[in-house]
Amino acid sequence: SLNTMNFITRLFALFLRKNKMQPRHQSNRRPTAPLGSRILTDPSKVFEHNMWDHMQWSQEEEENARKKATENSLVKVQLEDQDKYEREAKILPEKRRQGFKTEKISSKHTKVINDNSFSLKNGMFEEGEKYWKKNYGGGSTVVHEYIYNKSQVKALTENAQGKNRGEELGKVESFPGCDASYRILEVGCGAGNSVFPILEVLCNTPGTFLYCCDFASGAVELVKSHSSYNSAWCSAFVHDVCDDALPYPFPDEILDVILLVFVLSTIHPDRMQGVVNRLAKLLKPGGMLLFRDYGRYDTAQLRFKKGHCLSENFYVRGDGTRVYFFTKDEVWNMFSLAGLTEVQNLVDRRLQVNRKKKVKMQRVWIQSKFQKPLLSLHNPEETTKRHP
């Protein structure tokens, strides 16, 4: 309905409208500045702050970055080792399971403190990611802003109920969250560092339900064993998004929101389209997929040494985890082929500064919103079935 569409649009405006959201975390000696509003106008003042927003690259900077990426891609990882990394992708997170058991994840989080993979599988992140984690609550600005605006989200959700409450899902068996009117899926939930702040909102918002999955069973066990976990409004499950034949514990076309944040980059490029296609099927008409991941020529890409490149723009870290660096055109193409339409698709360029070491790092992320059309243009037969 139009009310539902308006609700989804407003909700995602809260997720990604950074310039009016939570101030940066800083020391008491420095004034705060809203996210997205700190623009470097005087290069001589570059070391006065830790991060500068909306950086414009010169042609020279772009060319230098391209040269560095070309140089560190000259020596490829041998094919037998590439196969090993693919096979061991599911094993690596389990090796870190014991380490996560010692961490205390409070249900009273006021920040989303997570690693940039949004999953255990992305391993240890580089020094440059530590700043983002500390000051922005991890890589996911979408979840970060969701939590800080929970009162607004709650009001919007309550307005969105009504007609959705009587939504017919067809003759399907009971499943977790079957009685909910608004459903969210987080792909790659890791140890739950973003799950519980979200649940803090949902548990007080009738009609909402959160699904969260990770292919590391140890991570899912940690989520389910947490004191704030409640099956009344959350279902955590083990799932490999690369396995197209593996069923989800709920029917297709029931999700209002999918969070895919720093997850797709860990997957082999040949498998990405299949993952996106499958996730698109889970969205209801009008549903949204929120995407954030590494952008082309991010500092993390340029830091790789020769011999770590698996294929073009796809690398393996020292701990065996993998990472891909996207362009916004690649992202648009993948989601469009899956039948989703662009609502937002931008390159988020920032200058990250280490004031003590006088080091500057150009950070690049892709941040996008894609929506499933109310009338499917991807499969005319399905459109006829749903809308006779």
Wavefront OBJ file of the C-alpha trace (Angstrom):
o trace
v 0.000 0.000 0.000
v 0.998 3.650 -0.299
v 1.295 3.929 3.494
v 3.702 1.008 3.567
v 5.784 2.502 0.772
v 5.970 5.825 2.570
v 6.985 4.060 5.756
v 9.816 2.154 4.061
v 11.067 5.293 2.367
v 11.075 7.253 5.619
v 12.681 4.424 7.532
v 15.612 4.205 5.146
v 15.985 7.931 5.159
v 16.686 7.496 8.869
v 19.178 4.721 8.129
v 21.319 6.637 5.695
v 20.724 10.363 6.202
v 24.026 10.944 7.920
v 24.176 14.707 8.017
v 21.429 15.019 10.599
v 22.268 12.040 12.759
v 24.455 11.154 15.704
v 27.446 13.459 16.279
v 30.923 12.042 16.044
v 32.523 10.557 19.097
v 35.285 12.921 20.164
v 37.114 14.042 23.237
v 35.535 16.761 25.354
v 38.182 19.191 24.191
v 36.894 19.242 20.619
v 33.501 20.335 19.310
v 31.369 17.691 17.641
v 30.334 17.758 13.997
v 27.479 15.766 12.451
v 28.469 12.852 10.258
v 28.909 13.919 6.663
v 29.330 17.614 7.404
v 33.060 17.928 7.984
v 34.528 19.219 4.728
v 38.236 19.918 4.304
v 38.477 23.405 2.801
v 41.955 24.307 4.029
v 44.565 21.565 3.336
v 46.868 23.081 5.966
v 44.346 22.000 8.630
v 44.133 18.383 7.513
v 45.584 17.024 10.780
v 43.167 18.936 13.002
v 40.576 16.119 12.856
v 40.561 12.353 12.420
v 38.166 12.175 9.475
v 37.054 14.424 6.618
v 33.883 13.812 4.608
v 32.990 13.871 0.891
v 36.539 13.944 -0.412
v 37.060 14.708 -4.083
v 39.988 12.916 -5.704
v 42.194 14.661 -8.213
v 43.073 12.914 -11.467
v 46.571 12.435 -10.107
v 45.305 10.752 -6.927
v 43.022 8.501 -8.961
v 45.835 7.536 -11.284
v 48.257 6.840 -8.418
v 45.681 4.603 -6.744
v 45.110 2.734 -9.995
v 48.853 2.191 -10.394
v 49.209 0.829 -6.857
v 46.321 -1.607 -7.394
v 47.843 -2.714 -10.689
v 51.233 -3.265 -9.081
v 49.939 -5.311 -6.162
v 47.889 -7.448 -8.583
v 50.823 -8.487 -10.783
v 51.586 -11.608 -8.738
v 48.496 -13.788 -8.281
v 47.924 -16.437 -5.627
v 48.457 -19.898 -7.136
v 45.295 -21.741 -8.156
v 45.740 -24.579 -5.655
v 45.982 -22.045 -2.837
v 42.924 -20.190 -4.148
v 40.954 -23.426 -3.961
v 42.154 -23.861 -0.385
v 40.900 -20.419 0.619
v 37.524 -21.212 -0.933
v 37.279 -24.519 0.932
v 38.400 -23.038 4.238
v 36.099 -20.011 4.106
v 33.725 -21.703 6.553
v 36.470 -23.030 8.829
v 38.219 -19.739 9.568
v 35.392 -18.243 11.665
v 35.242 -21.323 13.879
v 38.931 -20.897 14.738
v 38.054 -17.547 16.322
v 35.030 -18.833 18.203
v 36.821 -19.172 21.550
v 38.075 -15.602 21.344
v 34.556 -14.277 20.911
v 33.309 -16.297 23.858
v 35.382 -14.134 26.147
v 33.823 -10.905 24.887
v 30.972 -9.311 26.774
v 28.236 -8.034 24.485
v 25.938 -5.825 26.543
v 22.242 -5.569 25.700
v 22.495 -1.913 26.735
v 24.798 -0.974 23.863
v 24.425 2.581 22.724
v 26.789 1.881 19.856
v 27.113 -0.941 17.413
v 30.573 -2.251 18.198
v 31.365 -4.760 15.488
v 34.127 -5.589 13.072
v 33.744 -4.344 9.551
v 32.790 -7.728 8.127
v 29.558 -7.835 10.125
v 30.570 -11.473 10.509
v 33.302 -13.546 12.047
v 34.408 -14.657 8.618
v 36.169 -11.426 7.726
v 38.848 -11.956 10.329
v 41.085 -9.294 11.807
v 40.606 -5.880 10.235
v 43.392 -3.502 9.374
v 44.570 -0.606 11.531
v 42.581 1.810 9.384
v 39.303 0.100 10.310
v 39.850 0.633 14.031
v 39.066 4.303 13.734
v 35.787 3.598 11.943
v 34.842 1.024 14.550
v 35.559 3.400 17.433
v 33.906 6.504 16.050
v 31.123 5.160 13.858
v 30.130 1.964 15.616
v 31.528 -0.330 12.953
v 31.146 -0.353 9.198
v 27.374 -0.236 9.208
v 26.091 3.303 9.323
v 22.663 1.958 8.464
v 22.341 -0.035 11.676
v 24.213 2.604 13.671
v 21.683 5.283 12.752
v 18.797 2.866 13.194
v 19.662 2.435 16.852
v 20.197 6.119 17.549
v 16.774 6.932 16.134
v 14.854 4.136 17.772
v 12.100 6.391 19.036
v 11.452 7.629 15.504
v 11.648 4.101 14.108
v 9.166 2.905 16.697
v 6.695 5.628 15.780
v 7.077 4.889 12.073
v 6.634 1.157 12.618
v 3.479 1.663 14.621
v 2.092 3.802 11.790
v 2.989 1.118 9.280
v 1.016 -1.644 10.959
v -2.744 -1.576 10.359
v -3.254 -3.154 6.934
v 0.037 -5.052 7.156
v -1.265 -6.830 10.231
v -3.708 -8.751 8.088
v -1.193 -9.590 5.399
v -1.818 -12.954 3.773
v 1.227 -15.147 3.212
v -0.716 -17.933 1.550
v -1.146 -21.417 2.888
v 2.270 -21.989 4.432
v 3.202 -23.762 7.592
v 4.020 -21.796 10.709
v 7.524 -20.351 10.764
v 9.469 -18.015 13.072
v 8.054 -14.529 12.752
v 4.977 -15.670 10.825
v 2.720 -13.352 12.846
v 4.934 -10.277 12.375
v 3.961 -7.388 10.114
v 7.477 -6.009 9.576
v 10.488 -8.284 9.093
v 14.224 -7.573 8.864
v 17.062 -9.925 7.895
v 20.690 -9.230 8.746
v 23.045 -11.310 6.616
v 26.342 -12.112 8.353
v 25.351 -11.287 11.929
v 28.622 -12.467 13.475
v 28.605 -12.532 17.266
v 25.539 -10.292 17.402
v 27.067 -6.916 18.067
v 24.459 -5.240 15.908
v 21.688 -7.738 16.614
v 21.115 -6.735 20.222
v 20.911 -2.981 19.753
v 18.342 -3.634 17.018
v 16.438 -5.972 19.326
v 16.404 -3.242 21.939
v 14.167 -1.378 19.515
v 12.132 -4.295 18.222
v 11.251 -5.778 21.587
v 9.271 -2.629 22.343
v 7.713 -2.422 18.885
v 4.833 -4.879 18.358
v 4.600 -6.568 14.994
v 8.320 -6.509 14.162
v 10.721 -9.431 13.824
v 14.462 -9.812 13.171
v 16.113 -12.706 11.360
v 19.892 -12.951 11.510
v 22.212 -15.513 10.000
v 25.871 -16.393 9.679
v 27.612 -19.447 8.261
v 29.747 -19.724 11.405
v 27.823 -21.948 13.802
v 29.860 -20.645 16.733
v 28.714 -17.105 16.014
v 25.071 -18.123 15.870
v 25.445 -20.051 19.123
v 26.765 -16.926 20.808
v 23.797 -14.901 19.585
v 21.274 -17.482 20.759
v 22.939 -17.878 24.154
v 22.894 -14.145 24.891
v 20.615 -13.040 27.716
v 18.807 -10.573 25.438
v 17.993 -13.151 22.779
v 14.284 -13.936 22.630
v 12.668 -16.132 19.977
v 9.521 -14.010 20.270
v 11.115 -11.320 18.104
v 14.330 -12.845 16.753
v 15.456 -15.969 14.920
v 19.185 -16.627 14.542
v 20.204 -19.453 12.230
v 23.225 -20.906 10.460
v 23.152 -20.288 6.723
v 25.524 -20.243 3.773
v 24.212 -17.587 1.396
v 26.305 -19.101 -1.408
v 24.286 -22.327 -1.295
v 21.302 -21.649 -3.553
v 19.720 -24.974 -2.661
v 19.764 -24.300 1.072
v 16.287 -23.172 2.187
v 15.685 -20.240 4.503
v 13.509 -20.858 7.603
v 10.772 -18.639 6.147
v 9.001 -18.248 2.775
v 10.089 -16.008 -0.061
v 8.737 -12.476 -0.465
v 8.100 -11.716 3.212
v 11.012 -9.418 4.141
v 10.706 -5.641 4.372
v 14.443 -5.036 4.918
v 17.666 -6.911 4.191
v 20.966 -5.645 5.629
v 23.951 -6.721 3.513
v 26.873 -4.875 5.056
v 30.542 -5.814 4.544
v 29.474 -9.338 3.591
v 29.343 -9.547 -0.201
v 33.013 -8.545 -0.463
v 34.034 -11.763 1.324
v 32.402 -13.932 -1.350
v 34.059 -15.116 -4.546
v 33.087 -12.765 -7.413
v 31.723 -15.688 -9.454
v 29.164 -16.352 -6.712
v 28.064 -12.814 -5.922
v 25.274 -12.575 -8.497
v 23.704 -15.806 -7.298
v 23.731 -14.530 -3.708
v 22.077 -11.253 -4.679
v 19.490 -13.046 -6.834
v 18.504 -15.311 -3.948
v 18.252 -12.470 -1.443
v 16.089 -10.476 -3.848
v 13.560 -13.315 -3.840
v 13.187 -12.963 -0.077
v 12.026 -9.339 -0.313
v 8.343 -8.574 -0.547
v 7.302 -6.178 -3.342
v 8.377 -2.740 -2.127
v 10.983 -4.223 0.224
v 14.459 -2.694 0.492
v 17.998 -4.058 0.511
v 20.612 -1.913 2.241
v 24.172 -2.434 1.033
v 27.489 -1.071 2.269
v 30.911 -2.462 1.384
v 34.455 -1.640 0.286
v 34.933 0.659 -2.709
v 37.574 0.495 -5.440
v 40.980 1.904 -4.449
v 40.176 2.075 -0.759
v 43.315 2.273 1.381
v 42.779 -1.343 2.408
v 43.160 -2.401 -1.240
v 46.245 -0.321 -1.876
v 48.025 -1.698 1.200
v 48.139 -5.268 -0.094
v 51.559 -6.604 -1.005
v 52.268 -8.586 -4.143
v 51.193 -12.207 -3.922
v 47.905 -11.539 -2.107
v 45.771 -10.962 -5.209
v 43.348 -13.786 -6.047
v 41.832 -12.130 -9.114
v 41.121 -8.613 -10.290
v 40.281 -6.453 -7.229
v 39.906 -9.608 -5.081
v 42.499 -10.282 -2.360
v 43.324 -12.592 0.522
v 44.448 -11.191 3.868
v 47.171 -12.656 6.028
v 44.612 -14.548 8.116
v 43.123 -16.270 5.071
v 39.971 -14.149 4.788
v 39.121 -12.563 1.436
v 37.905 -9.160 0.335
v 36.647 -7.606 -2.917
v 36.601 -3.890 -3.762
v 33.544 -2.688 -5.722
v 32.664 0.132 -8.078
v 29.171 1.566 -7.883
v 28.539 0.449 -11.483
v 29.277 -3.155 -10.500
v 26.882 -2.863 -7.570
v 24.176 -1.333 -9.769
v 24.586 -4.082 -12.335
v 24.320 -6.907 -9.791
v 21.209 -5.631 -8.068
v 19.561 -4.610 -11.331
v 20.080 -8.098 -12.758
v 18.363 -9.401 -9.633
v 15.295 -7.327 -10.499
v 15.823 -4.558 -7.940
v 15.666 -0.837 -8.693
v 18.113 1.788 -7.483
v 17.009 4.168 -4.747
v 20.520 5.227 -3.783
v 23.941 4.172 -5.041
v 26.889 6.343 -4.121
v 30.611 6.334 -3.485
v 31.393 7.420 0.074
v 34.909 8.904 0.027
v 36.531 10.045 3.268
v 39.985 11.092 4.333
v 41.032 9.283 7.472
v 43.925 10.849 9.386
v 46.356 9.522 11.952
v 47.296 12.796 13.620
v 50.039 11.257 15.745
v 51.853 9.618 12.833
v 50.836 12.323 10.325
v 49.435 9.674 7.991
v 46.540 10.250 5.584
v 44.377 7.403 4.285
v 41.820 7.664 1.502
v 38.834 5.523 2.485
v 36.263 4.456 -0.084
v 32.971 2.680 0.536
v 29.943 1.963 -1.636
v 26.611 2.688 0.044
v 23.381 1.730 -1.666
v 19.651 1.151 -1.328
v 17.825 -1.063 -3.807
v 14.098 -1.762 -3.827
v 11.997 -4.612 -5.135
v 9.366 -3.191 -7.494
v 5.752 -3.393 -6.403
v 5.027 -4.904 -9.803
v 7.729 -7.351 -10.767
v 9.238 -6.553 -14.159
v 11.692 -9.415 -13.822
v 9.214 -12.236 -14.331
v 5.934 -11.301 -16.080
v 4.384 -14.691 -15.220
v 4.948 -14.149 -11.521
v 3.470 -10.661 -11.812
v 0.310 -12.129 -13.317
v 0.069 -14.711 -10.567
v 0.362 -12.154 -7.777
v -1.688 -9.459 -9.422
v -4.410 -11.086 -11.553
l 1 2 3 4 5 6 7 8 9 10 11 12 13 14 15 16 17 18 19 20 21 22 23 24 25 26 27 28 29 30 31 32 33 34 35 36 37 38 39 40 41 42 43 44 45 46 47 48 49 50 51 52 53 54 55 56 57 58 59 60 61 62 63 64 65 66 67 68 69 70 71 72 73 74 75 76 77 78 79 80 81 82 83 84 85 86 87 88 89 90 91 92 93 94 95 96 97 98 99 100 101 102 103 104 105 106 107 108 109 110 111 112 113 114 115 116 117 118 119 120 121 122 123 124 125 126 127 128 129 130 131 132 133 134 135 136 137 138 139 140 141 142 143 144 145 146 147 148 149 150 151 152 153 154 155 156 157 158 159 160 161 162 163 164 165 166 167 168 169 170 171 172 173 174 175 176 177 178 179 180 181 182 183 184 185 186 187 188 189 190 191 192 193 194 195 196 197 198 199 200 201 202 203 204 205 206 207 208 209 210 211 212 213 214 215 216 217 218 219 220 221 222 223 224 225 226 227 228 229 230 231 232 233 234 235 236 237 238 239 240 241 242 243 244 245 246 247 248 249 250 251 252 253 254 255 256 257 258 259 260 261 262 263 264 265 266 267 268 269 270 271 272 273 274 275 276 277 278 279 280 281 282 283 284 285 286 287 288 289 290 291 292 293 294 295 296 297 298 299 300 301 302 303 304 305 306 307 308 309 310 311 312 313 314 315 316 317 318 319 320 321 322 323 324 325 326 327 328 329 330 331 332 333 334 335 336 337 338 339 340 341 342 343 344 345 346 347 348 349 350 351 352 353 354 355 356 357 358 359 360 361 362 363 364 365 366 367 368 369 370 371 372 373 374 375 376 377 378 379 380 381 382 383 384 385 386 387 388
